[in-house]
Structure formats: C-alpha cells, structure tokens
Amino acid sequence: MGKNMESIEDVLSEMTKLKSKLPPRPTPDELKYATQTIDRVESTLTSRLEDLFHQTSPTGVPYHVFRAYLEMREEIIRAKADEEKRMAVSIIELEERHQKYDALIAKVQNAVIHPLHNNAVHEGSAYDYKQPVLSATDSSKHSSLPSLSEDNSYSGPLSRNLSAGNSGERSFKKSTINSSRISTPVAPYPGSQPDQDNGEDGAKHYSPKVLSAINNAKIHSLKELKLNDMGVEWIPELIGNLTHLTSLDLSGNRLTALPESIGELSNLQYLNVSKNALKTLPETIGCLTSLRHLDIQMNKIEELPMTIGLCTQLVELLCDFNELKVLPEATGNLVSLQKLRLYMNHVHRLPTTLRSLTNLVELDVKFNRLERVPESVCYLPNLIKLDVSSNFVELKELPGAIGQMQSLRELNISNNHISLLPPSFAMLTGLEKLEMDQNPWVIPPLDVVQRGKEAVFQFMADLVSQEAKDEKETIKKTGFGRLSSVFRKKKTQGSPYKVKKKNDLLIRA
C-alpha cells in the first residue's frame, strides 16, 4: 500500500494516480476497428478451418500421414489469424483494464459518499459496468469445432477436440464481440442493489438493465423476455416472479449458473441459455412442465440433472458444444421429444431408455466418443435423421437391428472405425441420403462405397441373397445350418480384411 494512506480519500487519490498511468483509453473508433477486425479474422479462420477439416485423405495416402499434413496446415492458418488480430486484441484488453479500474474507483467513491454504509457495501453494487467480451484468457473458452492437433494418437482419420473449454486451448469459435457491448460505465441507481433477502445473492452484481427489464415484464405481464447479449454474469432470483412468461432468452451472456427460481416459470415454453459459461442446470429445471424448446448450446455443461425427465412436453433439446459424457436414464421420459442434438460433446454411450422416445425425428451425436449405437435406437418408429459421424476409433460397429429403422431417410456414419455393415442394412431401402466415407470398409469394400448409395445397397442385397442360398445348400447337405462366413466377427490378429469372393469374403490381408 502507498505511503500516508490514512483515509478513504487517500486510497481514492492513490487509485486515481494508478489509473492515470495506464495508456490512453481507446477511442470509440478504435474500439469499433478492433471489434470489426476480430470478427473478420475469426470468421475467416472458421471458414478456412472448416474447409481444412472436411478434406479427405487422397487414395493411397494413409490417414496418419495425411493428418500430419493437415495439422501443419492448421498451425499455419491459426498463427496467421493470431498475428492479424494481435493489435485489435490489445485494444480490447486495454479497454477492459480501463473499465475495471473505473469500477473499482467508483466503488471507493461510493464509500466516500455513503460512509455509514461502508461495511454493508456489496461487491459490484456501487457501480455497473460492462466488461468487454474478449480478454487474453477468455478467447478460447468456447470451442465450436475440433482441432486436428488435440489427439496425439494418430489412430483415426481426424483428431478431435475432446477438451473444449479448458484454459489455454485454441478455439475455432467465431468471436462474439459486438462493439455495442463495449461501453463506458453507466451510473448506478437504487434498483441496481442485489436482493437483500438472499445471502448468496448479496455477493452478486445484477445489471440495472436486467433488473429494469424484469420489472417492466412484471408490470406489463409480458410473455416474452429477451435478456440476450447483455454481458451479464448473474440473473436475479426475482425472475421467478414472471410466471406469465412463455419465452425467455438469456443467450450470449456470461452466466455461470441459473437461478433456482427459474423453476417457478410454470408457463415457460421456450428457454434459450446458449453461449454462456454454464456448468450445470438447476434441479428446478424439472419444474418447467410446459417447456417445449430448450437450447443449452455452447456452454460447459458436464451432465444434465435427472429432473430433466420431468419436462415431458419438451420437443427440442439442443446440447451442442458442451462437455456432456452421458445422458441421464430419465431422458427416456421425454416422450414428446422430436429433436435431440449432442454435437461436439464427450458422450460415450446413449441410455437404453431412448427406445421410449417414439416421437423422435432427429438424433445427432456426431463428434463425440460414442462407443456403440444401442439397439434401442433401431426401434424408434419415427426417426428420420441419424448422425453418428466423427466418433472416430471409438465407434466400430452398427447394431444388428439397424434394418428395423424403416422410417430413416438420412444416415451419416462417416469418420468412424466401422468395417462391416450388418446384414439387415440391406433393408434400409428408404434411405435418401447416406454418408459413410472415411471408414476402414471391408463389407462392403471401399470401391463399392465410393460408387455411392445405390452400389452399396446392391452389394448388400446380393450378399444377403448369396448367404441365404449357401445356408440353404448347407442345410440340404448336412441337416445343419452354419455361421455366416461373411458377417462372423473374426477375433484374429490379422487385420484388416479384404474381399476375395462372395463365398469366402473375409481373408487376412
């Protein structure tokens, strides 16, 4: 502490001197330039990396060789982007420091004005300021696409980002910086004080704009409330008083938790909490029995509460870009669910209770760690779209009952480690779109896969027909059936297998 600081005024004076040593504050034009530059660079980066990611290994080039090349390209692209936005990032970081210092000085100023309340001042309650969206440590906290360099095993066609959200990771995510969200501090007013009846809330800082919007919604009995892209970290418990709400948008903020009182919104049908920093959902989410659409994308959620199963009216559940490892068995209670998306999580298994989701139309589990597709999925009568692509070496087979999925129209099983299609696959003649590249195919062979969907189904149909004939002949000659020579799983060390002839399709290469 500086010398001769015997009063609050002395502290304030010293803090003002410290702030004066900062470089000059960025002008509005400089901030606009910075945010536009970062948006442009991040947009270009995302586009380039997506193009890079979708490149497939040329014929004759092994996966691990081509992937090494892709990783080098990725590193070059990222380094160029970092260099292009370095100046813009420094401008944003400087603005962040100015805003933080302003807030701290304002807190001390409040102590000077209200000396009798010094011991009761809550952190952040004296001054409301908006923190900039980007800082040196925040820019990589939400990853939207995988990084080729995350997996060092070289065991699959492409590596993946299985640790999105950890500090220090580089991100594919396009920056959400918006120049309108970087502003000078706004003066406090009485409504900005935290709720005093909740000890935990007393340490939280609620934005006056949020409090004002909630108050306005209460007065006018609004059914829709949008608190998105406001940069807030907390939502007050008093939001639970808005029992008339049917739609609530809290996306694009910095929320690390939702208030327990959110469960009191008994008429809520639409809830969007995407693009935040949530790690969990409150147990009271199960009280939202009218909820139909729940969007929790781009957070850090590791598990869903069991009470999610009480949201039986839920039609759409969007969980992309989180850190989910499993789904609770209670997911099977969501009998109205039509769309379930789990893109870019760490899911390694699906609950067997999914069989109860008889209204499910779309299931997306790409870019996870899925080890198997449960048989229960094959008995979903209305499933039209199934995507289990890019689970890489973890996913090695499809369920034998896959042919039962007669309503299926789109199937994506690309970028896995599947080598054999089960015999029942030939029954999926209603498929309109089939993606199955980037697998070590044996049945059907790669050259058949490369000729497209029609060739695959013709091959499988011929194969099944030949097997039936062979089986019939064997029964005639011996009186006994035999195990299928085509689809039997051979547990030998020789691998992979290649096609020789129909009656003896699997031989060691």
C-alpha positions in Angstrom: 0.0 0.0 0.0 1.2 3.5 -0.8 2.5 5.8 2.0 0.4 8.2 4.0 -2.9 6.4 3.2 -4.9 7.0 6.4 -8.3 7.6 4.9 -10.7 6.6 2.2 -9.8 9.8 0.4 -6.2 8.9 0.4 -7.0 5.5 -1.1 -9.1 7.1 -3.8 -6.3 9.6 -4.6 -3.8 6.8 -4.9 -6.1 4.7 -7.1 -6.7 7.7 -9.4 -2.9 8.1 -9.8 -2.5 4.4 -10.6 -5.2 4.7 -13.3 -3.5 7.7 -14.8 -0.5 5.6 -15.6 -2.5 3.4 -18.0 -2.0 4.1 -21.7 -4.7 6.4 -23.1 -8.1 4.8 -23.3 -9.1 3.6 -26.8 -11.4 5.9 -28.7 -14.9 4.7 -29.9 -13.4 4.5 -33.4 -10.5 2.4 -32.2 -12.9 0.0 -30.4 -15.1 -0.2 -33.5 -12.0 -1.1 -35.6 -10.9 -3.7 -33.0 -14.2 -5.5 -32.8 -14.7 -5.5 -36.6 -11.2 -6.7 -37.2 -11.6 -9.6 -34.7 -15.0 -10.5 -36.2 -13.5 -10.5 -39.7 -10.4 -12.6 -38.7 -12.4 -15.1 -36.7 -14.9 -15.5 -39.5 -12.2 -16.1 -42.0 -10.4 -18.5 -39.6 -13.6 -20.5 -39.0 -14.2 -20.8 -42.8 -10.6 -21.9 -43.5 -10.6 -24.5 -40.8 -13.9 -25.9 -41.8 -12.6 -26.3 -45.3 -9.5 -27.9 -44.0 -11.4 -30.2 -41.6 -13.6 -31.6 -44.4 -10.7 -32.6 -46.6 -10.5 -36.4 -47.1 -7.4 -38.5 -47.4 -6.3 -39.0 -51.1 -6.3 -42.5 -52.4 -3.1 -44.2 -51.5 -2.2 -41.8 -48.7 -2.6 -43.3 -45.2 -4.8 -41.5 -42.6 -1.9 -40.7 -40.2 0.2 -39.3 -43.0 -2.5 -37.0 -44.4 -3.5 -36.0 -40.9 0.1 -34.8 -40.1 -0.1 -32.6 -43.2 -3.5 -31.2 -42.0 -2.1 -30.4 -38.6 0.7 -28.4 -40.1 -1.8 -26.5 -42.3 -3.9 -25.9 -39.2 -1.0 -24.5 -37.3 -0.1 -22.1 -40.1 -3.7 -20.9 -40.5 -4.1 -20.2 -36.8 -0.7 -18.4 -36.5 -1.7 -16.1 -39.3 -5.0 -15.3 -37.7 -3.4 -14.6 -34.3 -1.0 -12.2 -36.0 -3.7 -10.4 -37.9 -5.8 -9.7 -34.8 -3.0 -9.1 -32.3 -3.3 -5.3 -32.4 -7.1 -5.5 -32.1 -6.9 -7.8 -29.1 -4.5 -5.4 -27.4 -7.0 -2.6 -27.9 -9.8 -4.6 -26.3 -7.6 -5.7 -23.4 -6.7 -2.1 -22.7 -10.4 -1.1 -22.7 -11.0 -3.9 -20.3 -8.4 -2.6 -17.9 -9.9 0.9 -18.0 -13.4 -0.4 -17.3 -12.2 -2.5 -14.4 -10.3 0.4 -12.9 -13.3 2.7 -13.3 -15.5 0.2 -11.5 -13.0 -0.1 -8.6 -12.7 3.7 -8.3 -16.4 4.1 -8.4 -16.8 1.6 -5.5 -14.4 3.7 -3.4 -16.2 6.9 -4.4 -19.5 5.4 -3.2 -17.8 4.6 0.1 -16.9 8.3 0.4 -20.4 9.4 -0.4 -22.1 6.9 2.0 -19.6 6.4 4.8 -22.2 5.0 7.2 -22.7 2.1 4.9 -19.1 1.1 4.2 -19.4 -2.2 6.0 -22.6 -3.1 4.1 -21.4 -2.4 0.6 -21.7 -5.4 -1.6 -19.1 -6.2 -4.2 -20.1 -4.6 -7.5 -23.2 -3.0 -6.1 -21.8 0.6 -6.3 -21.1 0.7 -10.0 -22.4 -1.1 -13.0 -20.0 -1.6 -15.9 -19.9 -3.9 -18.8 -16.9 -6.0 -19.2 -15.6 -6.5 -22.7 -16.3 -9.8 -24.4 -12.8 -10.7 -25.1 -9.8 -11.0 -22.9 -6.5 -12.7 -23.2 -7.7 -15.7 -21.3 -11.3 -15.8 -22.4 -10.9 -16.0 -26.2 -10.5 -19.8 -26.2 -13.1 -20.9 -23.6 -15.8 -21.9 -26.0 -14.7 -24.2 -28.8 -17.1 -24.7 -31.7 -15.1 -27.0 -34.0 -12.5 -29.7 -33.4 -8.8 -29.1 -33.5 -6.7 -31.5 -35.5 -3.8 -31.3 -33.0 -5.8 -32.3 -29.9 -5.3 -36.1 -30.4 -1.7 -37.3 -30.5 -2.5 -40.9 -31.1 -2.9 -40.7 -34.8 -5.4 -43.5 -34.5 -8.2 -42.1 -36.6 -9.0 -40.2 -39.8 -9.0 -36.9 -37.9 -8.4 -35.9 -34.4 -11.0 -34.1 -32.3 -11.3 -31.6 -29.6 -12.4 -33.5 -26.6 -11.5 -30.9 -24.0 -13.3 -27.8 -25.3 -13.4 -25.2 -22.6 -10.1 -25.8 -20.9 -7.9 -22.8 -20.3 -5.2 -22.3 -22.9 -6.9 -24.2 -25.7 -7.2 -22.6 -29.1 -10.6 -22.0 -30.4 -12.4 -22.3 -33.7 -15.2 -20.2 -32.4 -16.1 -17.0 -34.2 -15.7 -14.2 -31.8 -18.9 -12.9 -30.4 -17.5 -9.4 -29.8 -20.0 -6.7 -30.5 -18.9 -3.0 -30.4 -22.2 -2.1 -28.8 -21.3 -4.2 -25.8 -18.1 -2.3 -25.0 -19.1 0.9 -23.5 -18.3 3.4 -20.8 -19.7 2.7 -17.3 -23.2 3.7 -16.5 -24.2 5.4 -13.3 -25.8 3.4 -10.6 -29.3 3.8 -9.4 -31.1 2.3 -6.4 -32.6 -0.7 -8.4 -29.1 -1.9 -9.0 -28.6 -3.2 -5.5 -28.7 -7.0 -5.1 -31.6 -8.8 -3.5 -31.2 -8.4 0.3 -33.2 -11.4 1.3 -30.8 -13.9 -0.2 -27.4 -14.3 1.4 -25.8 -15.7 -1.7 -27.3 -13.1 -3.9 -25.8 -10.4 -1.7 -22.4 -11.1 -3.2 -23.6 -10.9 -6.8 -23.8 -8.0 -9.1 -27.0 -7.5 -11.1 -27.1 -5.3 -14.1 -29.6 -2.4 -13.8 -30.7 -3.1 -17.3 -31.6 -6.7 -16.3 -33.5 -5.5 -13.2 -35.3 -2.9 -15.2 -36.3 -5.4 -17.9 -37.6 -7.8 -15.3 -39.5 -5.1 -13.5 -41.0 -4.0 -16.8 -42.0 -7.5 -17.7 -43.7 -7.9 -14.3 -45.6 -4.6 -14.6 -46.8 -5.3 -18.2 -47.3 -9.1 -17.7 -45.1 -9.7 -20.8 -45.0 -13.2 -22.2 -41.6 -12.8 -23.9 -38.4 -11.5 -22.3 -35.1 -11.1 -24.1 -32.0 -10.6 -21.9 -29.6 -11.9 -24.5 -26.2 -10.4 -25.4 -26.0 -8.2 -22.4 -22.7 -9.5 -21.0 -24.2 -10.2 -17.5 -22.9 -12.8 -15.1 -25.9 -13.3 -12.9 -29.7 -13.4 -13.3 -31.6 -12.4 -10.1 -33.9 -14.8 -8.3 -36.7 -12.4 -8.7 -37.1 -13.6 -12.3 -39.1 -16.4 -10.8 -41.9 -13.9 -10.3 -42.6 -13.7 -14.0 -44.9 -16.7 -14.0 -46.7 -15.4 -17.1 -43.6 -15.8 -19.3 -43.7 -18.3 -22.2 -40.4 -17.3 -23.8 -37.1 -16.4 -22.1 -33.8 -15.7 -24.0 -30.7 -15.5 -21.8 -28.2 -16.4 -24.6 -24.9 -14.7 -25.3 -24.1 -13.7 -21.7 -21.5 -14.8 -19.1 -23.8 -16.8 -16.9 -22.1 -19.5 -14.8 -25.3 -20.6 -13.1 -29.1 -20.1 -13.5 -31.2 -19.0 -10.5 -33.2 -21.8 -8.8 -36.3 -19.7 -9.1 -36.3 -20.4 -12.8 -38.3 -23.5 -12.0 -41.2 -21.2 -11.0 -41.8 -20.2 -14.6 -44.6 -22.7 -14.9 -45.8 -21.4 -18.3 -42.4 -21.2 -19.9 -42.3 -22.9 -23.3 -39.1 -21.6 -24.8 -35.8 -21.3 -22.9 -32.5 -20.3 -24.6 -29.4 -20.2 -22.4 -26.9 -20.9 -25.2 -23.5 -19.2 -25.5 -22.8 -18.8 -21.7 -20.4 -20.5 -19.3 -22.9 -22.8 -17.5 -21.5 -26.0 -16.0 -24.8 -27.3 -14.7 -28.5 -26.7 -14.8 -30.5 -26.3 -11.6 -32.6 -29.3 -10.4 -35.6 -27.0 -10.6 -35.5 -27.2 -14.4 -37.7 -30.2 -13.9 -40.5 -27.9 -12.7 -40.8 -26.4 -16.2 -43.5 -28.8 -17.2 -44.7 -26.6 -20.1 -41.2 -26.3 -21.7 -41.1 -27.3 -25.3 -37.8 -25.9 -26.6 -34.5 -25.9 -24.5 -31.3 -24.6 -26.0 -28.2 -25.1 -23.9 -25.6 -25.0 -26.7 -22.1 -23.6 -26.3 -21.7 -23.9 -22.5 -19.6 -26.1 -20.3 -22.3 -28.4 -19.0 -21.0 -31.8 -17.9 -24.3 -33.5 -17.1 -28.0 -32.9 -17.2 -30.0 -33.2 -13.9 -32.2 -36.3 -13.5 -35.1 -33.9 -13.2 -34.9 -33.1 -16.9 -37.1 -36.2 -17.3 -40.0 -34.3 -15.8 -40.1 -31.9 -18.8 -42.4 -34.3 -20.7 -43.6 -31.6 -23.1 -40.1 -31.0 -24.4 -40.0 -31.2 -28.2 -36.5 -29.9 -28.9 -33.3 -30.4 -26.8 -30.2 -28.7 -28.2 -27.0 -29.6 -26.3 -24.3 -28.9 -28.9 -20.8 -27.8 -27.8 -20.8 -28.8 -24.2 -18.9 -31.4 -22.1 -21.6 -34.0 -21.6 -20.3 -37.5 -21.1 -23.6 -39.4 -20.7 -27.3 -38.6 -20.7 -29.4 -39.5 -17.7 -31.7 -42.5 -18.0 -34.5 -40.1 -17.3 -34.1 -38.8 -20.8 -36.3 -41.7 -21.8 -39.2 -39.9 -20.1 -39.2 -37.1 -22.7 -41.9 -38.8 -24.7 -42.7 -35.7 -26.8 -39.1 -35.1 -27.9 -38.6 -34.8 -31.6 -35.1 -33.4 -31.9 -32.1 -34.3 -29.8 -28.7 -32.8 -30.7 -25.5 -33.6 -28.9 -23.0 -32.5 -31.5 -19.4 -31.9 -30.1 -19.6 -33.3 -26.6 -17.8 -36.2 -24.9 -20.7 -38.7 -24.9 -19.5 -42.3 -24.9 -22.9 -44.1 -24.5 -26.6 -43.4 -25.0 -29.2 -44.5 -22.5 -31.2 -47.6 -23.4 -34.3 -45.7 -22.4 -34.1 -43.8 -25.7 -36.4 -46.5 -27.0 -39.3 -44.7 -25.3 -38.8 -41.6 -27.4 -41.3 -42.7 -30.0 -41.7 -39.2 -31.4 -38.0 -38.6 -32.0 -37.4 -37.5 -35.6 -33.7 -36.3 -35.4 -30.8 -37.7 -33.4 -27.4 -36.0 -33.8 -24.4 -37.5 -31.9 -21.5 -36.5 -34.2 -18.1 -35.6 -32.8 -18.4 -37.5 -29.5 -16.8 -40.6 -28.1 -19.6 -42.9 -28.8 -18.6 -46.5 -28.5 -21.8 -48.1 -29.8 -25.2 -47.3 -31.0 -27.7 -49.1 -28.7 -30.2 -51.5 -30.3 -32.9 -49.4 -28.7 -32.3 -46.6 -31.3 -33.3 -49.1 -34.0 -36.8 -49.3 -32.7 -37.6 -45.6 -32.8 -40.6 -45.6 -35.2 -40.4 -42.0 -36.4 -36.6 -41.4 -36.6 -35.8 -39.8 -40.0 -32.3 -38.5 -39.4 -29.5 -40.2 -37.6 -26.0 -38.8 -37.4 -23.3 -40.7 -35.5 -20.4 -39.5 -37.7 -16.9 -38.5 -36.4 -16.8 -40.6 -33.3 -13.6 -42.0 -34.9 -11.9 -45.0 -33.4 -14.4 -45.4 -30.6 -17.3 -46.4 -32.9 -16.5 -49.7 -34.6 -19.9 -51.3 -35.4 -23.6 -50.7 -36.0 -26.4 -52.5 -34.2 -27.5 -55.7 -35.9 -31.1 -54.5 -35.9 -30.4 -51.3 -37.9 -32.7 -52.7 -40.6 -35.7 -52.1 -38.4 -35.3 -48.3 -38.9 -37.8 -48.2 -41.8 -38.6 -44.5 -41.3 -34.9 -43.5 -41.6 -34.2 -41.2 -44.6 -30.8 -39.7 -43.7 -27.9 -41.6 -42.1 -24.3 -40.4 -41.6 -21.8 -42.9 -40.2 -18.7 -41.3 -41.8 -15.4 -40.7 -40.0 -15.6 -43.7 -37.7 -13.8 -47.1 -37.5 -16.6 -49.3 -38.9 -15.5 -52.1 -41.2 -18.7 -54.2 -41.6 -22.3 -53.4 -42.3 -24.7 -55.8 -40.6 -26.9 -57.9 -43.0 -30.1 -56.1 -42.0 -28.6 -52.9 -43.5 -29.9 -54.1 -46.9 -33.5 -53.4 -45.6 -32.9 -49.7 -45.3 -34.1 -49.1 -48.9 -35.9 -45.9 -47.9 -32.7 -44.1 -47.3 -32.4 -40.9 -49.3 -29.0 -39.7 -48.0 -26.2 -42.0 -46.9 -22.7 -40.8 -45.9 -20.2 -43.5 -44.9 -16.8 -42.4 -46.1 -13.7 -42.4 -44.0 -14.1 -45.8 -42.5 -11.9 -48.9 -43.0 -14.5 -50.7 -45.1 -14.4 -54.4 -45.7 -18.1 -55.2 -46.1 -18.8 -53.5 -48.4 -15.4 -53.0 -49.9 -14.1 -49.4 -50.4 -14.5 -49.4 -54.2 -18.2 -50.1 -53.7 -18.6 -47.4 -51.1 -17.0 -44.9 -53.4 -19.6 -45.7 -56.1 -22.4 -44.4 -53.9 -25.5 -45.4 -52.1 -27.1 -47.5 -54.9 -24.0 -49.6 -55.3 -23.8 -50.2 -51.5 -27.4 -51.4 -51.4 -26.9 -53.6 -54.4 -23.8 -55.2 -52.9 -25.5 -55.8 -49.6 -28.6 -57.3 -51.3 -26.5 -59.6 -53.4 -24.5 -60.6 -50.4 -27.5 -61.5 -48.3 -29.1 -63.4 -51.2 -25.9 -65.4 -51.7 -25.7 -66.1 -48.0 -29.3 -67.4 -48.0 -28.5 -69.7 -50.9 -25.4 -71.0 -49.2 -27.3 -71.6 -46.0 -30.0 -73.5 -47.8 -27.5 -75.7 -49.6 -25.7 -76.4 -46.3 -28.9 -77.5 -44.6 -29.7 -79.8 -47.5 -26.3 -81.5 -47.4 -25.8 -81.7 -43.7 -29.1 -81.1 -42.0 -27.5 -78.3 -40.0 -27.1 -74.6 -40.6 -23.8 -72.8 -40.4 -22.5 -69.5 -39.1 -22.3 -66.7 -41.7 -18.9 -66.6 -43.2 -19.5 -63.1 -44.2 -20.6 -61.4 -41.1 -18.9 -63.5 -38.4 -16.6 -61.4 -36.2 -13.2 -62.9 -36.5 -11.1 -62.3 -33.5 -7.7 -62.8 -35.1 -4.6 -60.6 -35.1 -4.5 -60.3 -38.9 -6.2 -57.1 -39.8 -7.6 -55.5 -41.9 -9.5 -58.0 -44.1 -10.2 -57.8 -47.8 -12.7 -59.1 -50.2 -11.8 -62.2 -52.2 -15.0 -63.9 -53.3 -18.6 -64.0 -52.1 -18.5 -67.4 -50.5 -15.3 -66.5 -48.5 -15.4 -62.8 -48.2 -13.1 -62.3 -45.3 -9.4 -63.2 -45.6 -6.5 -61.7 -43.9 -4.7 -59.1 -45.9 
